[in-house]
Amino acid sequence: MVDKCNGLPLAIVLLGGLLSKNMSHIEWKKVHDNMSAYLAKEGQIAGVMTMLNLSYIDLPSYLKPCFLHLSLFPEDYVISTRKLLLLWISEGFVLQQDRQSMKDTAEIYLNELINRNLIQVVRTSVNARVMECRVHDFIQELAIEKAKEHNFIGTNIVVDPHLFPSSSPSLFSSKSRRQSIYSDFERYASIEHYSTSYLRSLLYFNLGGICRISQLDFITKCFKVLRVQDLEGLGIENVPSIIGELIHLRYLGLRHTGLKMLPLSIGNLRNLQTLDINNLKRVPDVIWKITNMRYLYIEEQEEDDPLKIDTVQNLQILSGITFNQWIRNNSSKLTSLEKLKIEGRCELVEEVEFSNSIAKLHSSLKSLYLKASDESSIPSLAMSSCPHLCKLECDPMPILEKLPNLLTLRLRAGSYLGKEMHVSADGFPRLQILQLLRFKELVWLNILKGAMPWLMQLEFDNFKTEIFGLNELLNLVEVKIPFSSLLAMILFHKIEDSFWGLTRIAGAEGGMHICRQKGLTLASSKQALEQLADFLEQCSRLNFV
């Protein structure tokens, strides 16, 4: 079958995707016969497109709408998988599975499309989760063709006429339910939309330059049944209060828009599942009304007004709530919370109260990220059962290590001011990523044998910290550290040729990214960790910073 691909790389890749699942002999023969018939009749390019068509036909019914949805993205566009998965959920493409969150199910769909070679991976995290992806030009061409056949998108996508002169905004199909705009949003706002009154999804992509819009009233007036509205990167002066009339809205993306205020009527969006916005002056205290909210991103608030969220019991991701807002809520009610990021100033936060709020979190929590903006007034995590021991220097690990499903822990900006941290033998049973940054006073991190058995990535920026128990972390494959001195480089080269590789981290802060070789035996892994521990101990003695 590979011979029949005539040396075309994409055809071979697609064939691999077709045959990647378990197939019977009869199914293999069917693919073989179809390939012979199609590629014999067509030229090379047409043959590839025919094989693409076979790949689409072979998709199970639950994957086809996800594939068609890719037609909305610009050519060669790098797609954030976080956004992509949330869009699929909001569109209703993801089926609810027992004991599995819809986001996890959506990620399974994504990986199936990747395994079929219909989506290309651009970037992954240390625990092999796909962070960014893109679609090959030919594959996107097929997605657009099929999407138009099914009235999934309009017959044309509104674009900047200087970039795409052939596009016409007047040719939208009245049956299409989804549209995407590339760059020229002002032009899109000026045309009539009577034929698209049943639009369900409107996506904007800023492909360069500055585009601003003074009024969004036309969206609410023209698209009464809109479910998805993503305007990331579009300069917006204000959001009209009539947005509260979009009662079917499930996804509202306003990240990087420069918007400072949201109207109180946002609380009328009772079906809203995702709100993604940043740099607001303040978040209106109406989120508690949106009980269907699941994914709330409100990072970098300028003010710290009260925000009630503990009535939103379906909330799974909460990113950007401030310390003061957090402690005014009953965290024990957030029984579905999987990812939590707390940030901002916290001079009025009482330490025992904050510690107890973390201790009350349900076992569903998988990721915790604490980032304070003021190092002089940061709450510590104290043992809730021992409030008389609470001091600013109390070790946070005894509480955090008991969160059974925690996968990621990021502590920054002096969220602990003590000198020692201790992780017990059963601590952090599923933790994969640990980040400890700007801990100026920390001199000792003691990890007992059996702790953090699945830790894969460790990042810290203080060489005064001695780490004990590092050689027991057999799954540790990446370490990010800040050294840049010549002497540290010389020390590292003693171990580089054996088990470790080194790359320089780009950016103002710089530093080094140390990666362990793949495929090491258990004995070699232990030897590699002993070398790393010796190297870090030498750096600690020399006080590299």
Backbone torsions as a table, in degrees:
resi	resn	phi	psi	omega
1	MET	NA	-33.7	178.0
2	VAL	-63.7	-38.2	178.3
3	ASP	-60.3	-33.9	-177.9
4	LYS	-72.0	-12.4	178.1
5	CYS	-77.8	-5.6	175.6
6	ASN	56.2	32.0	176.9
7	GLY	74.7	9.5	179.9
8	LEU	-80.4	115.7	-175.4
9	PRO	-57.3	-46.0	-177.6
10	LEU	-64.0	-38.1	178.0
11	ALA	-62.3	-40.3	179.0
12	ILE	-66.0	-43.2	178.8
13	VAL	-61.0	-44.4	179.8
14	LEU	-65.1	-38.4	176.3
15	LEU	-60.4	-43.1	177.4
16	GLY	-60.0	-39.8	177.3
17	GLY	-64.9	-39.6	178.7
18	LEU	-63.2	-38.0	-174.2
19	LEU	-95.6	6.8	-173.9
20	SER	-73.8	-23.7	-179.2
21	LYS	-90.6	167.5	179.0
22	ASN	-68.2	124.0	-177.1
23	MET	-133.1	148.0	176.0
24	SER	-80.0	170.1	178.4
25	HIS	-61.1	-38.5	-179.5
26	ILE	-63.6	-40.7	-180.0
27	GLU	-66.9	-40.1	176.1
28	TRP	-61.2	-42.5	-179.5
29	LYS	-65.4	-35.8	178.6
30	LYS	-63.4	-44.5	177.1
31	VAL	-61.5	-43.9	-179.9
32	HIS	-59.2	-47.1	-178.4
33	ASP	-66.3	-40.0	179.4
34	ASN	-64.4	-41.2	178.6
35	MET	-61.5	-45.0	-178.9
36	SER	-59.8	-43.9	-177.2
37	ALA	-67.8	-46.6	-175.0
38	TYR	-69.5	-46.5	-173.6
39	LEU	-76.0	-20.3	177.0
40	ALA	-74.4	-31.5	-175.9
41	LYS	-86.0	-31.8	-169.3
42	GLU	-104.6	164.2	171.2
43	GLY	-75.9	-177.0	-175.1
44	GLN	-62.0	-52.7	-177.2
45	ILE	-64.7	-45.3	178.8
46	ALA	-62.2	-35.3	177.8
47	GLY	-64.3	-40.9	176.8
48	VAL	-62.1	-44.5	-180.0
49	MET	-63.2	-33.8	177.7
50	THR	-67.4	-40.5	176.6
51	MET	-66.3	-35.8	174.3
52	LEU	-58.9	-42.4	179.6
53	ASN	-62.4	-39.8	175.7
54	LEU	-60.7	-40.5	179.0
55	SER	-62.4	-39.6	178.9
56	TYR	-67.9	-46.2	-179.7
57	ILE	-59.5	-34.6	-177.1
58	ASP	-75.5	-11.1	-178.8
59	LEU	-66.8	139.1	172.2
60	PRO	-65.7	158.7	-172.4
61	SER	-59.6	-32.9	-177.4
62	TYR	-74.3	-18.0	179.6
63	LEU	-92.6	-20.6	-175.4
64	LYS	-61.8	-46.4	177.6
65	PRO	-63.6	-32.6	177.4
66	CYS	-65.3	-40.4	178.0
67	PHE	-66.6	-44.5	179.8
68	LEU	-62.1	-32.1	-179.3
69	HIS	-62.2	-26.0	179.4
70	LEU	-64.5	-18.7	179.7
71	SER	-65.6	-17.7	-177.9
72	LEU	-77.6	-17.8	-174.0
73	PHE	-87.9	148.4	178.9
74	PRO	-64.3	160.7	178.9
75	GLU	-63.2	134.3	179.2
76	ASP	61.7	20.2	-177.9
77	TYR	-77.3	132.2	176.5
78	VAL	-82.9	118.4	-171.9
79	ILE	-99.3	129.6	171.5
80	SER	-72.3	121.5	-178.6
81	THR	-69.2	-28.3	176.1
82	ARG	-57.7	-49.1	179.4
83	LYS	-66.7	-43.5	-176.8
84	LEU	-58.2	-45.5	-178.6
85	LEU	-64.9	-40.4	179.7
86	LEU	-68.3	-34.1	175.8
87	LEU	-65.5	-44.2	178.0
88	TRP	-59.2	-41.7	179.4
89	ILE	-64.0	-45.6	-178.5
90	SER	-65.2	-31.1	178.8
91	GLU	-74.1	-14.8	-178.1
92	GLY	86.7	17.5	-178.9
93	PHE	-79.9	-19.9	-171.1
94	VAL	-99.4	126.4	-178.7
95	LEU	-84.7	140.8	178.2
96	GLN	-72.2	129.1	178.0
97	GLN	-113.7	146.3	178.5
98	ASP	-63.6	133.7	175.0
99	ARG	59.2	26.7	177.7
100	GLN	-143.4	131.2	179.9
101	SER	-68.9	155.1	-179.6
102	MET	-65.1	-30.5	178.3
103	LYS	-67.2	-38.5	176.6
104	ASP	-66.1	-39.3	177.9
105	THR	-64.5	-42.7	178.1
106	ALA	-61.0	-36.3	178.7
107	GLU	-66.8	-34.3	175.4
108	ILE	-64.1	-42.8	176.8
109	TYR	-58.2	-45.5	179.8
110	LEU	-58.5	-46.4	-178.2
111	ASN	-66.4	-31.4	175.8
112	GLU	-64.9	-43.0	178.0
113	LEU	-65.9	-35.2	176.3
114	ILE	-66.3	-44.2	-179.4
115	ASN	-64.4	-26.0	176.6
116	ARG	-87.0	4.0	178.2
117	ASN	62.8	29.1	175.4
118	LEU	-95.9	-12.9	174.8
119	ILE	-131.9	137.6	178.9
120	GLN	-100.6	136.1	178.1
121	VAL	-81.2	131.6	177.4
122	VAL	-102.5	-43.1	-176.9
123	ARG	-150.3	139.8	177.0
124	THR	-123.3	161.3	175.3
125	SER	-87.9	176.5	-177.9
126	VAL	-64.1	-29.2	178.6
127	ASN	-93.9	24.0	170.6
128	ALA	69.9	18.6	174.8
129	ARG	-85.5	138.7	-177.1
130	VAL	-75.5	124.5	-179.2
131	MET	-99.2	-37.0	-179.8
132	GLU	-140.2	149.8	-179.8
133	CYS	-148.6	172.4	174.7
134	ARG	-151.0	173.9	-178.0
135	VAL	-123.3	135.5	177.2
136	HIS	-62.2	148.0	-176.8
137	ASP	-54.5	-46.8	-178.8
138	PHE	-64.1	-39.9	-179.0
139	ILE	-67.2	-39.3	177.5
140	GLN	-67.3	-34.7	176.5
141	GLU	-60.0	-42.1	177.2
142	LEU	-65.2	-43.0	-179.1
143	ALA	-59.6	-42.2	179.3
144	ILE	-65.5	-43.2	-179.5
145	GLU	-61.2	-47.9	-178.9
146	LYS	-68.7	-36.3	-179.5
147	ALA	-64.3	-38.0	178.3
148	LYS	-70.3	-37.6	178.0
149	GLU	-59.4	-37.1	-176.5
150	HIS	-96.2	11.1	-176.9
151	ASN	54.4	31.4	178.9
152	PHE	-73.3	-37.7	174.8
153	ILE	-129.3	171.5	177.9
154	GLY	-71.0	166.5	-179.9
155	THR	-70.9	-19.7	175.5
156	ASN	-138.4	151.3	173.5
157	ILE	-104.4	129.2	-178.0
158	VAL	-70.3	126.6	-176.7
159	VAL	-137.4	177.2	174.5
160	ASP	-69.9	119.0	-177.1
161	PRO	-61.9	-23.0	178.1
162	HIS	-73.0	-28.9	178.7
163	LEU	-87.1	-37.4	-178.0
164	PHE	-132.8	80.9	-173.5
165	PRO	-61.1	-25.4	-175.1
166	SER	-78.1	-10.5	-176.6
167	SER	-75.5	142.6	179.4
168	SER	-129.8	126.0	-177.5
169	PRO	-76.7	-6.8	-174.4
170	SER	-93.2	1.2	-172.5
171	LEU	-106.4	20.8	179.7
172	PHE	-67.1	137.0	176.3
173	SER	-72.2	135.8	178.6
174	SER	-69.1	-13.3	-180.0
175	LYS	-93.7	-12.4	-176.9
176	SER	-70.0	145.5	-175.9
177	ARG	-111.8	-7.1	-175.4
178	ARG	-139.4	140.9	177.2
179	GLN	-139.5	149.4	172.6
180	SER	-130.9	145.6	-176.6
181	ILE	-118.4	131.1	177.8
182	TYR	-108.1	108.7	169.9
183	SER	78.2	-63.4	-167.5
184	ASP	-88.2	75.1	-178.0
185	PHE	-73.4	-33.3	-179.8
186	GLU	-60.2	-42.4	178.3
187	ARG	-64.6	-40.3	179.2
188	TYR	-62.6	-39.7	-178.4
189	ALA	-67.5	-22.9	-173.7
190	SER	-85.7	-12.7	-176.6
191	ILE	-91.9	167.2	179.7
192	GLU	-80.3	145.2	-176.4
193	HIS	-126.3	25.8	-177.2
194	TYR	-63.2	-33.4	-176.3
195	SER	-78.0	-7.6	-177.5
196	THR	-120.4	35.2	-176.6
197	SER	-67.7	-16.8	179.8
198	TYR	-99.1	20.0	179.3
199	LEU	-60.5	134.9	-179.7
200	ARG	-107.5	-28.0	-176.3
201	SER	-136.4	134.4	178.5
202	LEU	-134.0	114.3	-178.3
203	LEU	-116.8	138.9	176.8
204	TYR	-116.6	138.8	177.4
205	PHE	-127.9	121.8	177.6
206	ASN	-89.2	107.6	-176.8
207	LEU	-96.7	18.3	178.9
208	GLY	130.6	147.1	-179.4
209	GLY	85.1	-178.9	-178.1
210	ILE	-111.9	127.1	177.6
211	CYS	-129.3	127.7	-177.7
212	ARG	-126.3	155.9	177.3
213	ILE	-139.6	132.4	-177.3
214	SER	-87.6	-28.3	-176.1
215	GLN	-133.5	138.4	175.4
216	LEU	-116.5	12.9	-176.8
217	ASP	-56.8	-35.7	-174.7
218	PHE	-61.5	-29.1	-180.0
219	ILE	-64.3	-47.7	-179.7
220	THR	-67.9	-37.2	-177.7
221	LYS	-72.7	-35.1	-172.9
222	CYS	-96.3	-28.9	-172.5
223	PHE	-118.7	74.7	-172.8
224	LYS	-68.6	-25.0	-175.8
225	VAL	-107.1	22.3	-178.7
226	LEU	-60.5	132.2	177.3
227	ARG	-105.3	-35.2	-174.9
228	VAL	-127.5	125.8	176.2
229	GLN	-135.7	111.6	179.5
230	ASP	-124.0	115.1	-176.8
231	LEU	-121.4	31.8	-178.5
232	GLU	-55.8	130.2	176.7
233	GLY	88.8	-4.5	178.2
234	LEU	-90.8	125.9	177.9
235	GLY	-67.2	120.0	-176.2
236	ILE	-125.2	127.8	179.6
237	GLU	-79.6	-42.0	178.3
238	ASN	-160.2	159.8	175.3
239	VAL	-108.3	123.6	-176.9
240	PRO	-67.0	150.9	-178.3
241	SER	-65.1	-21.9	-179.2
242	ILE	-71.7	-0.8	174.5
243	ILE	-60.7	-24.8	177.7
244	GLY	-63.3	-11.8	178.1
245	GLU	-83.2	-10.3	178.4
246	LEU	-81.1	69.4	-169.7
247	ILE	-69.6	-13.4	179.2
248	HIS	-92.7	-3.6	-173.9
249	LEU	-64.2	129.8	178.4
250	ARG	-112.6	-25.8	-176.2
251	TYR	-134.2	126.2	177.1
252	LEU	-130.4	109.0	-179.1
253	GLY	-109.8	116.0	-178.1
254	LEU	-131.4	29.1	-178.8
255	ARG	-70.2	142.9	176.9
256	HIS	56.6	39.2	178.1
257	THR	-102.4	-11.2	-175.6
258	GLY	78.6	4.3	-179.7
259	LEU	-68.6	136.1	-178.0
260	LYS	-109.2	-22.6	-176.6
261	MET	-135.7	147.0	169.7
262	LEU	-116.2	143.8	180.0
263	PRO	-72.0	154.7	178.7
264	LEU	-62.4	-23.5	-178.4
265	SER	-65.9	-8.9	176.2
266	ILE	-59.1	-26.1	178.7
267	GLY	-67.6	-13.1	178.1
268	ASN	-81.0	-8.5	-177.5
269	LEU	-82.9	72.2	-171.3
270	ARG	-68.5	-17.5	178.8
271	ASN	-96.7	1.7	-177.6
272	LEU	-65.0	127.6	179.0
273	GLN	-105.4	-32.3	-177.3
274	THR	-130.0	126.7	169.0
275	LEU	-122.7	119.5	-176.1
276	ASP	-125.8	105.9	-176.8
277	ILE	-151.8	154.1	177.7
278	ASN	-141.5	164.2	175.2
279	ASN	61.7	28.9	173.6
280	LEU	-70.5	148.9	172.1
281	LYS	-65.6	-46.2	173.7
282	ARG	-154.1	151.1	177.0
283	VAL	-94.2	125.2	-179.5
284	PRO	-62.3	138.4	-175.8
285	ASP	-80.9	62.8	178.6
286	VAL	-130.3	2.6	-178.2
287	ILE	-59.8	-30.9	-177.8
288	TRP	-60.2	-20.4	179.4
289	LYS	-78.0	-22.5	-173.2
290	ILE	-91.4	77.9	-170.7
291	THR	-72.2	-13.3	177.0
292	ASN	-89.2	-0.4	-179.5
293	MET	-61.3	132.4	178.6
294	ARG	-119.0	-32.7	-173.2
295	TYR	-131.4	108.9	-174.9
296	LEU	-121.0	113.4	178.9
297	TYR	-115.7	112.7	-176.7
298	ILE	-137.2	45.4	-173.3
299	GLU	-66.8	152.9	169.5
300	GLU	62.5	48.1	173.3
301	GLN	-67.6	141.5	180.0
302	GLU	-82.1	-33.5	179.7
303	GLU	-117.1	167.1	-168.2
304	ASP	-122.7	46.3	-178.7
305	ASP	-72.8	155.7	179.4
306	PRO	-56.6	145.5	-179.9
307	LEU	-145.1	109.6	-179.0
308	LYS	-85.9	125.3	-180.0
309	ILE	-135.7	-2.6	-172.9
310	ASP	-75.6	-1.2	172.5
311	THR	-86.8	-11.3	-176.2
312	VAL	-89.8	78.1	-170.6
313	GLN	-76.3	-11.2	175.4
314	ASN	-87.0	-1.3	-174.8
315	LEU	-62.7	124.7	179.9
316	GLN	-109.2	-32.9	177.5
317	ILE	-127.0	125.9	176.9
318	LEU	-129.2	107.6	-173.8
319	SER	-126.0	115.8	174.6
320	GLY	109.5	3.0	174.7
321	ILE	-67.5	144.7	-178.9
322	THR	-84.7	164.1	179.4
323	PHE	-59.8	-44.0	-179.2
324	ASN	-65.9	-39.1	176.7
325	GLN	-65.5	-39.1	-175.5
326	TRP	-63.4	-48.0	-173.8
327	ILE	-71.8	-12.3	177.1
328	ARG	-85.8	1.3	178.0
329	ASN	-112.0	154.2	177.1
330	ASN	-87.5	98.3	-172.9
331	SER	-65.4	-22.3	-179.0
332	SER	-66.3	-17.6	178.9
333	LYS	-81.0	-15.6	-177.1
334	LEU	-87.5	69.3	-170.6
335	THR	-75.8	-12.8	-179.2
336	SER	-103.7	-0.1	-172.1
337	LEU	-65.5	124.9	179.7
338	GLU	-110.8	-29.7	-176.9
339	LYS	-136.4	128.8	-176.6
340	LEU	-133.9	127.4	173.0
341	LYS	-124.6	119.7	178.9
342	ILE	-113.5	134.6	-176.3
343	GLU	-146.4	177.1	174.1
344	GLY	100.5	-169.1	-179.0
345	ARG	-82.2	153.2	-175.2
346	CYS	-151.0	38.2	-177.2
347	GLU	-67.5	-21.9	-178.7
348	LEU	-100.8	6.3	-176.7
349	VAL	-82.6	124.4	178.9
350	GLU	-82.5	131.6	-168.0
351	GLU	-64.3	-44.8	-179.2
352	VAL	-63.8	-41.2	179.7
353	GLU	-61.8	-43.2	178.8
354	PHE	-65.9	-43.6	178.9
355	SER	-59.0	-44.8	-179.9
356	ASN	-64.5	-34.7	-179.7
357	SER	-65.5	-33.8	176.7
358	ILE	-75.0	-40.1	-178.6
359	ALA	-64.3	-26.9	-178.5
360	LYS	-79.0	-9.6	-176.3
361	LEU	-61.2	144.1	-178.7
362	HIS	-69.6	158.8	-177.3
363	SER	-68.1	-6.1	178.9
364	SER	-71.9	-15.5	-176.2
365	LEU	-62.5	128.0	-179.2
366	LYS	-114.0	-23.8	-175.8
367	SER	-141.4	130.3	178.6
368	LEU	-130.5	129.1	-177.1
369	TYR	-134.7	116.2	178.9
370	LEU	-112.4	124.6	-178.6
371	LYS	-140.2	107.7	179.6
372	ALA	-98.5	144.1	-177.6
373	SER	-92.3	-8.3	-177.5
374	ASP	-130.5	103.4	-174.7
375	GLU	-64.3	-21.3	-174.7
376	SER	-81.4	-9.1	-174.6
377	SER	-144.6	62.8	-175.5
378	ILE	-110.1	133.0	-179.9
379	PRO	-73.1	141.6	173.6
380	SER	-96.1	167.5	176.6
381	LEU	-101.1	111.6	-179.1
382	ALA	-106.0	157.0	177.3
383	MET	-64.7	120.2	-177.5
384	SER	-65.2	-26.6	179.9
385	SER	-80.3	-10.1	-178.3
386	CYS	-130.1	63.6	-176.0
387	PRO	-64.1	-22.9	-179.7
388	HIS	-71.4	-15.2	178.5
389	LEU	-92.1	-0.2	-172.2
390	CYS	-70.6	119.1	172.6
391	LYS	-136.3	170.3	179.7
392	LEU	-63.1	-21.6	-177.2
393	GLU	-95.8	11.5	-178.0
394	CYS	-65.7	136.1	-178.5
395	ASP	-68.0	125.8	179.9
396	PRO	-78.4	-16.4	-171.5
397	MET	-63.1	-37.2	-178.9
398	PRO	-57.7	-28.1	175.9
399	ILE	-85.3	-49.2	-172.8
400	LEU	-65.6	-34.4	-176.4
401	GLU	-68.4	-12.8	-179.1
402	LYS	-89.7	-3.4	176.4
403	LEU	-77.5	106.8	-165.2
404	PRO	-69.9	-24.4	-176.0
405	ASN	-110.4	12.4	-178.9
406	LEU	-66.4	123.1	-179.9
407	LEU	-103.9	-31.5	-175.8
408	THR	-132.3	131.2	176.3
409	LEU	-131.3	118.9	179.2
410	ARG	-123.5	116.6	177.3
411	LEU	-118.3	124.3	-174.6
412	ARG	-134.5	170.5	169.1
413	ALA	52.3	44.9	173.8
414	GLY	68.6	33.7	179.0
415	SER	-68.5	-3.4	171.2
416	TYR	-143.7	127.7	-174.7
417	LEU	-108.8	8.3	-179.5
418	GLY	-81.3	-178.8	-176.1
419	LYS	-101.4	-17.6	-175.5
420	GLU	-133.9	147.6	170.4
421	MET	-130.6	140.2	-180.0
422	HIS	-130.7	131.8	176.1
423	VAL	-115.2	121.5	-175.3
424	SER	-75.1	171.7	-171.2
425	ALA	-61.8	-28.9	-179.3
426	ASP	-105.0	11.1	-173.9
427	GLY	-73.2	145.4	176.4
428	PHE	51.2	65.4	-174.2
429	PRO	-64.9	-19.9	-177.2
430	ARG	-126.0	4.9	-175.5
431	LEU	-61.2	133.4	-180.0
432	GLN	-115.6	-28.7	-177.5
433	ILE	-130.2	126.6	177.2
434	LEU	-127.2	124.8	-179.2
435	GLN	-126.5	123.3	178.6
436	LEU	-127.6	102.6	-175.3
437	LEU	-121.1	141.8	177.4
438	ARG	62.7	37.0	173.7
439	PHE	-93.6	83.2	-171.2
440	LYS	-67.5	-28.9	-175.5
441	GLU	-97.1	-8.9	-174.6
442	LEU	-72.9	122.4	-179.2
443	VAL	-116.9	-11.5	-172.6
444	TRP	-147.5	121.0	171.2
445	LEU	-119.3	111.0	-174.9
446	ASN	-106.8	115.6	-178.2
447	ILE	-112.3	110.5	-178.2
448	LEU	-74.3	155.5	-179.8
449	LYS	-59.4	130.8	-178.5
450	GLY	100.3	-14.2	178.8
451	ALA	-79.4	151.3	175.4
452	MET	44.4	55.2	-174.5
453	PRO	-66.0	-18.8	-177.1
454	TRP	-110.7	12.3	-179.5
455	LEU	-61.9	126.9	-178.0
456	MET	-113.6	-29.1	-176.9
457	GLN	-133.9	132.3	177.5
458	LEU	-126.8	131.0	178.2
459	GLU	-133.2	130.0	175.5
460	PHE	-151.2	164.3	-175.0
461	ASP	-133.9	22.7	179.6
462	ASN	-130.5	107.1	-179.1
463	PHE	-74.9	-6.0	173.6
464	LYS	-72.5	-17.3	-178.9
465	THR	-79.7	120.2	174.3
466	GLU	-90.6	131.7	-178.0
467	ILE	-110.0	118.5	179.1
468	PHE	-105.9	134.6	-179.5
469	GLY	97.1	7.6	-178.5
470	LEU	-61.6	-34.4	-175.8
471	ASN	-72.3	-4.1	176.4
472	GLU	-94.7	-6.7	-176.7
473	LEU	-88.3	77.8	-168.4
474	LEU	-68.0	-18.5	179.2
475	ASN	-96.6	2.9	179.4
476	LEU	-69.4	119.8	-177.2
477	VAL	-123.5	-13.0	-179.0
478	GLU	-137.8	137.0	174.9
479	VAL	-134.1	128.5	177.2
480	LYS	-112.1	122.3	-176.9
481	ILE	-137.4	161.1	-169.1
482	PRO	-93.8	6.3	-170.8
483	PHE	-67.7	145.1	177.2
484	SER	-143.2	1.8	-177.7
485	SER	-75.5	154.5	-178.9
486	LEU	-62.2	-40.4	-177.9
487	LEU	-64.4	-40.0	177.8
488	ALA	-63.7	-38.6	178.2
489	MET	-62.6	-41.8	179.9
490	ILE	-63.4	-42.3	178.4
491	LEU	-61.3	-41.7	-177.0
492	PHE	-66.6	-36.9	-176.5
493	HIS	-62.2	-14.4	175.9
494	LYS	-68.7	-26.2	-178.9
495	ILE	-111.2	-8.4	-171.3
496	GLU	-64.1	-39.2	-173.4
497	ASP	-75.8	-13.1	-175.2
498	SER	-92.5	-67.3	-173.0
499	PHE	-125.5	-8.6	-170.9
500	TRP	-125.5	148.0	174.0
501	GLY	-119.2	157.4	-173.2
502	LEU	-131.5	132.2	171.2
503	THR	-132.5	149.9	-179.8
504	ARG	-86.9	135.5	179.0
505	ILE	-82.7	126.1	179.3
506	ALA	-73.4	158.9	177.3
507	GLY	116.2	174.6	-174.9
508	ALA	-67.0	-37.3	-176.1
509	GLU	-78.2	-26.6	178.1
510	GLY	65.4	-154.0	-178.6
511	GLY	114.9	-174.2	-175.2
512	MET	-129.8	147.1	179.5
513	HIS	-116.5	110.0	-176.8
514	ILE	-101.7	124.0	-177.8
515	CYS	-121.3	135.0	178.3
516	ARG	-83.3	146.3	177.8
517	GLN	-63.9	149.9	179.4
518	LYS	-84.6	157.3	172.4
519	GLY	76.2	21.3	180.0
520	LEU	-76.8	147.0	173.9
521	THR	-71.7	169.6	178.9
522	LEU	-59.7	-43.8	-179.8
523	ALA	-63.5	-42.7	-179.9
524	SER	-67.3	-36.2	178.0
525	SER	-62.6	-42.4	178.2
526	LYS	-64.2	-40.5	179.1
527	GLN	-65.0	-41.0	179.3
528	ALA	-62.8	-41.1	-179.9
529	LEU	-68.9	-35.1	176.4
530	GLU	-64.9	-39.7	176.5
531	GLN	-63.0	-43.6	180.0
532	LEU	-63.6	-43.1	179.4
533	ALA	-61.7	-41.4	178.4
534	ASP	-63.4	-43.0	179.7
535	PHE	-61.6	-46.2	-179.4
536	LEU	-67.0	-34.0	177.7
537	GLU	-65.8	-40.6	177.0
538	GLN	-64.2	-42.1	177.6
539	CYS	-62.6	-38.2	179.4
540	SER	-64.3	-42.0	-179.8
541	ARG	-65.8	-33.4	-179.4
542	LEU	-86.4	-3.4	176.3
543	ASN	57.1	46.0	172.7
544	PHE	-68.1	140.5	176.6
545	VAL	-136.8	NA	NA
